[in-house]
Amino acid sequence: MASLRVATRMFCAAAEAAAAPVSKTRWERLKNSKAGVWCRGLVSDYKEACREMVVGAWERPVKASVYMTFLGGAWACFYTKPDQSSFEGALLERSNQLALLSPWIRSANSDGHVQSLVKLRNEGRLRHASLGLLSLVYHSSYDPDATLYEAQCSNLSEPWWEFPRRVLDVGFVGRWWILDSKMQDYDVNTEEFKHLPAHMQVTLPPTVQEVERNERLHKESWLPLMVEVEEEEEKETKVVDRMEERISEESQMKPLKD
């Protein structure tokens, strides 16, 4: 009876050992977890999306090229977007260019715009905002370090609909467009010509005939000067002969008078 009980226990223990699950590894447990299932689904979705994108580009090359052009242009605009330091550098460069000119020949439009920007910069009122593909420079009412009540109170700040009025420049594709446009003909003072007639204040581009004439005259100016020595010698000999004839006539006339 005791041996039967021992045998029964042995068979039960063997059955339990056979029915017990095999211990899994850490990688398998991580793979079958909720996070693992979510990551596998995400990778599968991205894989399917990339496959569909390649197939769609192969079937519609024109549409794909247009999309790639827009994406490339957006990336180029984002990469060449100017920042605040580039604006300050461009402003100082334009200010130095105007400083090299006499006040009498500076353009009033260029000088006034640059001087106003320099004044705002010295007061600490210039602000820079990045909008992804372009940059904006605008001015504020106070310096950010000012401790005045008007500068710190949010209820007294300027409303957002007045923001376009405070924009000073637009940076796009590595250039500050308003600053460059203001600096056109910065060395021409239009006030000097306001007293002239209207037809003299406007300069028109030269015509094709005038351009050809100027080029011809310029080429002729480089040619060596040809001096006709023989003709000059003949003229000199003629003058000498005439003088000798006059002297001989005068010498002949004197004895007759005597």
Disulfide bonds with the S-S distance in Angstrom:
none
